[in-house]
Amino acid sequence: MTLEYTGRLEDETVFDTSRKSVAEETGLAEAQPEREYAPLTVEIGAEQVIQGMEEGLIGLAAGETETLTIPPEKAYGEPSDDNVEEFDTEELREMLGGQTPEEGSYLEAQNGSQGEVVHVDEEVVRVDFNPRLAGETLTFDVEIVDVN
C-alpha cells in the first residue's frame, strides 16, 4: 500500500510528513534539508510502521483519505525510567574524544538509538533513550495512493 501522510501532535505541531508542501509550510524541510519527500509504501503485517497506523490502514482503498488518532500504547509507548541510562562522566568524556556532553544535546548509542542528555555533573551523565514521541497521542492524515 502506498500513501501520503502528515503526522501531528495533540497541539497540531507537524512532526512528520510525506508531502513536500507541508514540510515547507511547517519548517520541517529546513530542519531536514537532506530528506526526500515522497509517498510511503508499506507492507501491511510487516511491522514497518507503528501498530496503530497499521491497524488504521487495513481495509482502506486507493483514493480514500482517513484521519487516524493513535494513542501512545499503539504508537511509541509511555516514557519509562528504564530507558534513562547513567554513565560515568569521565568514561563518557573519553568515549566522546575529551568532550563533556551538555544537557539538551543528543548522543547516539551503539545500537543507533538517539538519547537526549538530561543531566550532567562531575560524577554522572544521564541520557534519556525514550523514543522522542513516547507518551504522545499522534494523529495522521493519510491518503491512499495505491493498494498493491
TORVEXSE-858266 format. One record per atom (N, C-alpha, C): x, z, y. Coordinates in pm, 1 decimal. Layout:
# TORVEXSE-858266
site east:X; up:Z; north:Y
...
This chain:
# TORVEXSE-858266
site east:85.9; up:0.0; north:-117.4
site east:0.0; up:0.0; north:0.0
site east:90.6; up:0.0; north:123.8
site east:55.1; up:-82.8; north:221.0
site east:132.7; up:-90.5; north:344.7
site east:44.1; up:-45.0; north:460.0
site east:99.8; up:40.7; north:546.0
site east:17.6; up:95.9; north:652.8
site east:97.8; up:115.7; north:781.0
site east:23.3; up:115.1; north:892.3
site east:75.6; up:157.9; north:1021.8
site east:26.7; up:301.0; north:1039.4
site east:108.2; up:385.5; north:1104.5
site east:65.9; up:524.9; north:1121.3
site east:123.5; up:583.7; north:1249.0
site east:53.3; up:684.4; north:1298.6
site east:104.0; up:768.0; north:1407.2
site east:73.3; up:911.6; north:1368.6
site east:177.1; up:996.4; north:1369.0
site east:160.7; up:1137.2; north:1333.0
site east:165.5; up:1224.3; north:1457.0
site east:69.2; up:1316.9; north:1466.5
site east:62.5; up:1408.8; north:1581.2
site east:56.6; up:1553.2; north:1534.4
site east:106.5; up:1641.7; north:1621.6
site east:89.9; up:1785.6; north:1601.1
site east:-44.2; up:1826.9; north:1660.8
site east:-81.3; up:1953.1; north:1643.6
site east:-210.2; up:2000.9; north:1695.8
site east:-219.5; up:1988.9; north:1847.0
site east:-105.8; up:1994.4; north:1917.5
site east:-108.9; up:1982.3; north:2064.0
site east:-104.7; up:1836.0; north:2110.0
site east:-123.8; up:1743.2; north:2014.1
site east:-127.2; up:1598.2; north:2040.8
site east:11.9; up:1535.7; north:2058.5
site east:120.7; up:1613.4; north:2044.1
site east:255.5; up:1557.2; north:2052.1
site east:276.1; up:1460.9; north:1936.0
site east:318.6; up:1339.0; north:1965.8
site east:350.6; up:1242.6; north:1860.7
site east:489.9; up:1275.2; north:1807.5
site east:500.6; up:1299.5; north:1675.0
site east:631.4; up:1330.8; north:1616.6
site east:685.4; up:1216.4; north:1532.9
site east:600.6; up:1119.0; north:1498.6
site east:647.7; up:1006.1; north:1418.6
site east:544.5; up:894.5; north:1427.2
site east:592.5; up:770.1; north:1420.6
site east:501.8; up:655.7; north:1422.1
site east:572.4; up:534.6; north:1363.7
site east:493.7; up:440.6; north:1314.1
site east:548.5; up:313.3; north:1268.6
site east:534.9; up:207.6; north:1378.0
site east:463.1; up:242.3; north:1484.8
site east:432.4; up:144.4; north:1590.0
site east:530.6; up:155.8; north:1706.3
site east:599.8; up:46.6; north:1735.5
site east:699.1; up:47.6; north:1843.0
site east:634.9; up:79.1; north:1978.6
site east:515.7; up:26.4; north:2005.0
site east:449.9; up:50.4; north:2134.3
site east:422.2; up:199.4; north:2154.7
site east:378.8; up:268.5; north:2048.4
site east:352.1; up:412.4; north:2056.8
site east:483.7; up:487.1; north:2078.1
site east:588.2; up:445.3; north:2008.3
site east:719.7; up:509.9; north:2021.7
site east:771.1; up:496.7; north:2165.0
site east:749.2; up:381.0; north:2224.7
site east:794.9; up:359.1; north:2362.7
site east:713.6; up:443.1; north:2460.8
site east:581.3; up:449.3; north:2440.3
site east:493.8; up:527.5; north:2529.5
site east:525.7; up:676.3; north:2524.8
site east:564.3; up:726.8; north:2407.5
site east:579.4; up:871.3; north:2388.3
site east:723.1; up:919.4; north:2400.1
site east:818.2; up:827.0; north:2420.5
site east:958.0; up:868.2; north:2433.5
site east:1032.5; up:878.3; north:2301.5
site east:963.3; up:854.7; north:2188.6
site east:1031.7; up:859.2; north:2059.3
site east:1137.3; up:750.1; north:2049.4
site east:1108.2; up:633.6; north:2106.6
site east:1202.3; up:521.6; north:2098.8
site east:1335.3; up:557.0; north:2165.7
site east:1328.1; up:632.3; north:2276.1
site east:1450.4; up:675.9; north:2344.0
site east:1526.2; up:777.8; north:2259.2
site east:1453.0; up:867.2; north:2194.9
site east:1515.3; up:973.5; north:2115.2
site east:1581.3; up:918.4; north:1988.2
site east:1528.6; up:807.1; north:1936.8
site east:1581.4; up:747.7; north:1813.2
site east:1606.6; up:598.7; north:1834.9
site east:1706.1; up:564.3; north:1917.6
site east:1726.0; up:423.2; north:1953.6
site east:1760.9; up:331.1; north:1836.4
site east:1819.3; up:386.0; north:1731.0
site east:1860.4; up:301.7; north:1618.6
site east:1747.6; up:276.4; north:1519.5
site east:1635.1; up:343.5; north:1538.2
site east:1525.7; up:335.7; north:1442.8
site east:1451.6; up:202.1; north:1452.2
site east:1415.0; up:150.7; north:1336.5
site east:1331.3; up:29.9; north:1329.9
site east:1186.1; up:75.1; north:1315.5
site east:1097.4; up:15.8; north:1392.9
site east:955.0; up:49.6; north:1380.1
site east:887.1; up:-63.2; north:1305.3
site east:830.6; up:-30.4; north:1189.2
site east:767.0; up:-130.4; north:1104.2
site east:665.4; up:-59.0; north:1015.8
site east:568.2; up:-133.5; north:964.5
site east:471.4; up:-71.3; north:873.8
site east:543.3; up:-6.1; north:754.8
site east:484.4; up:100.7; north:704.6
site east:540.0; up:176.3; north:592.4
site east:473.9; up:129.6; north:463.5
site east:555.0; up:104.7; north:361.6
site east:499.9; up:70.9; north:230.4
site east:522.4; up:189.3; north:137.6
site east:413.9; up:236.9; north:78.0
site east:423.1; up:349.8; north:-14.3
site east:356.9; up:313.3; north:-146.4
site east:411.5; up:374.0; north:-250.2
site east:352.3; up:359.0; north:-382.7
site east:275.9; up:487.2; north:-410.4
site east:143.9; up:477.9; north:-422.2
site east:61.2; up:596.0; north:-446.4
site east:99.8; up:654.8; north:-582.3
site east:121.3; up:785.6; north:-583.5
site east:158.4; up:853.2; north:-707.8
site east:308.3; up:871.8; north:-723.1
site east:387.7; up:808.7; north:-635.7
site east:533.5; up:817.8; north:-648.6
site east:593.9; up:928.1; north:-561.4
site east:507.9; up:1008.4; north:-496.5
site east:552.3; up:1120.7; north:-413.1
site east:652.2; up:1078.4; north:-304.7
site east:626.3; up:962.4; north:-241.6
site east:713.6; up:913.6; north:-135.0
site east:673.6; up:970.0; north:1.2
site east:551.4; up:1020.2; north:9.8
site east:501.7; up:1080.6; north:134.2
site east:445.9; up:1218.4; north:99.8
site east:417.8; up:1299.1; north:202.5
site east:364.2; up:1432.9; north:177.7
site east:230.7; up:1423.8; north:102.7
site east:202.1; up:1529.0; north:25.8
site east:85.4; up:1532.8; north:-62.6
site east:-45.2; up:1499.1; north:10.6
site east:-66.6; up:1559.5; north:127.8
site east:-192.2; up:1537.8; north:199.7
site east:-211.4; up:1394.8; north:244.2
site east:-101.0; up:1326.5; north:278.6
site east:-113.6; up:1186.7; north:317.1
site east:-145.4; up:1101.8; north:194.7
site east:-75.4; up:1127.4; north:85.9
site east:-100.7; up:1051.0; north:-36.1
site east:-246.4; up:1064.3; north:-78.9
site east:-298.9; up:1188.1; north:-77.5
site east:-438.6; up:1210.2; north:-116.3
site east:-534.1; up:1136.5; north:-22.1
site east:-501.6; up:1135.2; north:108.0
site east:-588.8; up:1071.0; north:206.0
site east:-589.8; up:919.3; north:198.7
site east:-483.0; up:861.6; north:142.2
site east:-473.5; up:715.9; north:134.2
site east:-547.3; up:658.9; north:13.4
site east:-571.5; up:742.3; north:-87.3
site east:-634.9; up:694.1; north:-210.0
site east:-773.1; up:637.0; north:-177.2
site east:-795.9; up:517.0; north:-223.1
site east:-927.1; up:454.6; north:-206.1
site east:-944.7; up:376.6; north:-77.7
site east:-848.4; up:380.6; north:12.8
site east:-862.0; up:303.4; north:136.6
site east:-831.1; up:155.8; north:108.5
site east:-902.1; up:67.7; north:181.0
site east:-885.0; up:-76.3; north:161.1
site east:-815.3; up:-137.9; north:281.9
site east:-761.1; up:-256.3; north:263.2
site east:-694.6; up:-328.8; north:371.6
site east:-790.2; up:-342.2; north:489.6
site east:-738.8; up:-318.0; north:610.8
site east:-819.5; up:-328.1; north:731.5
site east:-885.2; up:-197.3; north:771.9
site east:-889.3; up:-99.5; north:682.3
site east:-952.1; up:28.7; north:715.3
site east:-860.4; up:114.1; north:801.7
site east:-921.8; up:192.9; north:890.1
site east:-846.9; up:292.6; north:966.8
site east:-905.2; up:429.1; north:932.4
site east:-821.3; up:529.6; north:937.4
site east:-863.6; up:663.7; north:899.1
site east:-777.3; up:763.8; north:974.3
site east:-836.5; up:880.0; north:1004.9
site east:-758.3; up:990.1; north:1062.1
site east:-749.6; up:1097.7; north:955.1
site east:-627.3; up:1130.6; north:915.6
site east:-603.6; up:1231.4; north:812.7
site east:-553.4; up:1358.9; north:878.9
site east:-620.1; up:1470.8; north:854.2
site east:-572.9; up:1600.0; north:904.2
site east:-518.6; up:1675.8; north:784.0
site east:-391.5; up:1713.8; north:793.0
site east:-322.0; up:1768.2; north:677.0
site east:-272.9; up:1910.1; north:707.1
site east:-324.1; up:2008.9; north:632.4
site east:-280.0; up:2147.5; north:654.7
site east:-137.0; up:2167.0; north:602.7
site east:-67.7; up:2271.4; north:650.1
site east:72.0; up:2292.6; north:610.2
site east:94.9; up:2292.3; north:459.3
site east:0.6; up:2349.8; north:382.1
site east:24.5; up:2358.5; north:237.2
site east:25.8; up:2221.4; north:168.9
site east:-28.7; up:2118.6; north:236.2
site east:-21.6; up:1983.3; north:179.0
site east:74.4; up:1895.7; north:260.0
site east:150.4; up:1961.1; north:349.4
site east:249.5; up:1888.8; north:430.3
site east:386.7; up:1948.5; north:399.5
site east:439.7; up:2029.6; north:492.5
site east:575.4; up:2083.4; north:474.6
site east:577.0; up:2232.4; north:444.2
site east:459.2; up:2289.0; north:410.6
site east:453.0; up:2429.5; north:373.3
site east:467.4; up:2522.3; north:493.2
site east:466.7; up:2650.5; north:463.8
site east:484.7; up:2752.6; north:567.4
site east:632.6; up:2785.7; north:577.5
site east:678.3; up:2824.8; north:698.5
site east:818.0; up:2866.7; north:709.2
site east:843.0; up:2988.4; north:619.5
site east:961.1; up:2993.9; north:559.5
site east:995.1; up:3104.9; north:471.1
site east:1130.7; up:3163.0; north:509.1
site east:1139.7; up:3295.4; north:504.2
site east:1267.6; up:3362.1; north:530.0
site east:1372.3; up:3321.0; north:427.1
site east:1326.8; up:3276.4; north:309.7
site east:1421.2; up:3232.1; north:205.7
site east:1501.1; up:3109.9; north:250.6
site east:1448.9; up:3038.1; north:347.9
site east:1517.0; up:2916.8; north:397.0
site east:1609.6; up:2944.9; north:514.5
site east:1625.4; up:3072.8; north:550.8
site east:1719.0; up:3109.7; north:657.8
site east:1844.0; up:3164.4; north:589.7
site east:1956.1; up:3096.1; north:610.0
site east:2079.3; up:3135.1; north:541.6
site east:2177.0; up:3197.9; north:639.1
site east:2253.1; up:3296.4; north:588.0
site east:2355.5; up:3362.8; north:667.6
site east:2492.7; up:3314.9; north:623.5
site east:2578.3; up:3291.9; north:722.0
site east:2715.9; up:3251.2; north:695.7
site east:2808.9; up:3346.2; north:768.2
site east:2925.5; up:3368.3; north:711.0
site east:3030.0; up:3443.1; north:779.0
site east:3079.6; up:3356.3; north:895.1
site east:3077.9; up:3412.1; north:1015.5
site east:3111.6; up:3334.0; north:1135.7
site east:3249.2; up:3269.1; north:1123.4
site east:3347.8; up:3344.7; north:1077.1
site east:3484.2; up:3291.7; north:1068.0
site east:3493.8; up:3177.5; north:965.9
site east:3428.3; up:3194.7; north:850.4
site east:3430.1; up:3089.6; north:747.2
site east:3362.2; up:2962.4; north:797.9
site east:3249.9; up:2980.3; north:864.0
site east:3176.9; up:2864.0; north:915.5
site east:3259.0; up:2793.2; north:1023.2
site east:3324.3; up:2871.2; north:1107.1
site east:3409.7; up:2816.0; north:1212.6
site east:3519.1; up:2727.9; north:1149.7
site east:3578.5; up:2775.7; north:1039.2
site east:3681.5; up:2697.1; north:970.0
site east:3623.0; up:2568.5; north:912.4
site east:3503.4; up:2577.5; north:852.4
site east:3438.4; up:2459.1; north:795.3
site east:3408.1; up:2355.4; north:903.1
site east:3383.8; up:2402.5; north:1025.2
site east:3349.1; up:2312.3; north:1135.1
site east:3472.3; up:2274.2; north:1217.6
site east:3589.3; up:2290.2; north:1159.7
site east:3711.1; up:2247.3; north:1227.9
site east:3746.1; up:2332.3; north:1349.0
site east:3713.3; up:2461.3; north:1342.2
site east:3752.2; up:2551.1; north:1450.3
site east:3646.0; up:2573.3; north:1556.5
site east:3533.6; up:2504.6; north:1544.9
site east:3427.2; up:2522.0; north:1644.8
site east:3330.6; up:2631.5; north:1602.4
site east:3280.7; up:2705.7; north:1699.0
site east:3176.3; up:2804.3; north:1672.2
site east:3042.7; up:2738.6; north:1705.5
site east:2948.4; up:2737.0; north:1609.1
site east:2818.3; up:2675.2; north:1639.4
site east:2744.0; up:2753.9; north:1747.5
site east:2660.6; up:2686.3; north:1821.9
site east:2580.8; up:2751.0; north:1925.9
site east:2436.7; up:2760.8; north:1880.3
site east:2367.9; up:2866.1; north:1927.2
site east:2224.9; up:2878.2; north:1897.3
site east:2153.2; up:2755.0; north:1950.7
site east:2059.6; up:2702.6; north:1869.9
site east:1984.1; up:2584.2; north:1911.6
site east:2046.5; up:2455.1; north:1863.5
site east:2171.6; up:2460.2; north:1815.9
site east:2232.3; up:2338.0; north:1762.8
site east:2190.2; up:2320.6; north:1616.5
site east:2218.3; up:2204.3; north:1561.1
site east:2179.3; up:2176.0; north:1423.1
site east:2302.0; up:2152.5; north:1337.5
site east:2294.6; up:2198.2; north:1213.1
site east:2400.4; up:2176.3; north:1115.4
site east:2339.8; up:2103.0; north:996.8
site east:2420.9; up:2021.8; north:930.3
site east:2373.0; up:1954.9; north:810.1
site east:2440.0; up:2018.9; north:690.2
site east:2359.5; up:2060.7; north:593.3
site east:2412.0; up:2121.9; north:471.3
site east:2465.8; up:2012.8; north:379.7
site east:2538.0; up:2054.4; north:277.6
site east:2595.6; up:1957.5; north:184.1
site east:2488.1; up:1874.5; north:114.7
site east:2367.5; up:1931.1; north:98.3
site east:2259.1; up:1856.2; north:33.3
site east:2185.7; up:1764.7; north:130.9
site east:2232.4; up:1761.1; north:257.3
site east:2172.3; up:1670.5; north:354.9
site east:2061.6; up:1732.0; north:438.8
site east:2018.2; up:1855.2; north:403.8
site east:1910.7; up:1915.2; north:483.4
site east:1966.0; up:1964.0; north:617.6
site east:1881.0; up:1955.0; north:719.6
site east:1919.5; up:1995.6; north:854.6
site east:1873.8; up:2138.2; north:879.2
site east:1960.7; up:2216.0; north:944.7
site east:1923.3; up:2352.2; north:978.1
site east:1951.6; up:2380.4; north:1124.0
site east:1864.7; up:2461.2; north:1183.9
site east:1884.4; up:2500.0; north:1323.7
site east:1955.7; up:2634.6; north:1328.7
site east:2061.8; up:2640.6; north:1409.6
site east:2134.5; up:2766.3; north:1427.7
site east:2045.8; up:2858.0; north:1512.6
site east:2004.5; up:2972.6; north:1455.3
site east:1911.0; up:3061.1; north:1524.9
site east:1975.7; up:3191.8; north:1570.5
site east:2099.0; up:3219.5; north:1522.8
site east:2167.2; up:3343.3; north:1564.6
site east:2317.5; up:3325.5; north:1544.8
site east:2395.2; up:3369.4; north:1643.9
site east:2541.4; up:3366.1; north:1633.0
site east:2596.9; up:3495.6; north:1691.8
site east:2680.9; up:3565.4; north:1614.7
site east:2760.8; up:3673.3; north:1672.2
site east:2897.8; up:3670.8; north:1604.4
site east:2980.0; up:3770.6; north:1628.3
site east:3116.7; up:3769.0; north:1574.8
site east:3120.6; up:3771.4; north:1422.6
site east:3020.1; up:3836.0; north:1359.7
site east:3022.1; up:3850.4; north:1214.2
site east:2944.6; up:3742.3; north:1139.8
site east:2827.2; up:3707.5; north:1195.2
site east:2735.1; up:3626.1; north:1116.0
site east:2669.3; up:3516.6; north:1199.5
site east:2644.5; up:3402.8; north:1130.5
site east:2566.7; up:3292.7; north:1188.5
site east:2446.4; up:3274.2; north:1097.0
site east:2325.8; up:3271.3; north:1155.0
site east:2204.6; up:3245.5; north:1076.5
site east:2157.0; up:3104.2; north:1105.7
site east:2127.3; up:3029.8; north:997.2
site east:2081.1; up:2891.3; north:1009.8
site east:1946.9; up:2878.9; north:938.5
site east:1848.2; up:2825.7; north:1011.1
site east:1711.8; up:2810.1; north:958.7
site east:1697.1; up:2669.9; north:900.9
site east:1686.8; up:2661.9; north:767.3
site east:1672.3; up:2533.7; north:698.5
site east:1526.1; up:2502.2; north:665.6
site east:1431.2; up:2576.2; north:725.1
site east:1290.4; up:2540.2; north:705.0
site east:1268.7; up:2399.6; north:758.7
site east:1183.1; up:2318.8; north:693.5
site east:1153.1; up:2186.6; north:749.7
site east:1103.3; up:2201.8; north:893.2
site east:1141.6; up:2107.2; north:978.4
site east:1105.4; up:2113.5; north:1120.5
site east:953.7; up:2125.5; north:1138.7
site east:877.3; up:2066.6; north:1048.9
site east:731.1; up:2066.1; north:1062.1
site east:663.6; up:2170.8; north:973.1
site east:741.6; up:2266.2; north:919.8
site east:681.5; up:2374.0; north:839.6
site east:583.3; up:2452.4; north:926.5
site east:469.6; up:2486.7; north:867.6
site east:370.2; up:2566.4; north:938.6
site east:278.9; up:2485.3; north:1028.9
site east:302.9; up:2356.2; north:1038.9
site east:223.9; up:2271.4; north:1129.4
site east:110.5; up:2201.5; north:1054.1
site east:-5.1; up:2193.2; north:1118.8
site east:-112.9; up:2105.7; north:1072.1
site east:-87.3; up:1970.1; north:1136.1
site east:-79.9; up:1867.6; north:1054.1
site east:-43.9; up:1733.7; north:1101.4
site east:-165.4; up:1642.2; north:1098.4
site east:-175.7; up:1554.7; north:1196.9
site east:-281.7; up:1453.8; north:1199.6
site east:-216.1; up:1317.2; north:1199.2
site east:-259.4; up:1232.4; north:1109.0
site east:-208.4; up:1095.3; north:1102.2
site east:-323.1; up:998.0; north:1124.3
site east:-305.9; up:908.7; north:1223.7
site east:-396.2; up:794.9; north:1237.5
site east:-333.1; up:683.9; north:1155.1
site east:-404.6; up:636.3; north:1054.2
site east:-349.7; up:532.0; north:967.6
site east:-436.9; up:407.4; north:972.4
site east:-370.9; up:294.6; north:961.5
site east:-440.5; up:165.7; north:948.7
site east:-378.7; up:95.1; north:829.7
site east:-463.1; up:62.2; north:731.6
site east:-414.5; up:-2.5; north:610.9
site east:-394.2; up:-151.3; north:639.2
site east:-270.1; up:-196.2; north:623.3
site east:-236.0; up:-336.3; north:649.7
site east:-258.4; up:-418.0; north:522.8
site east:-218.7; up:-361.4; north:408.9
site east:-222.6; up:-437.3; north:283.7
site east:-231.5; up:-339.9; north:167.3
site east:-303.9; up:-377.4; north:65.1
site east:-308.7; up:-297.8; north:-57.1
site east:-256.6; up:-387.3; north:-168.4
site east:-148.7; up:-342.4; north:-234.9
site east:-92.6; up:-428.2; north:-341.5
site east:-109.5; up:-363.6; north:-477.1
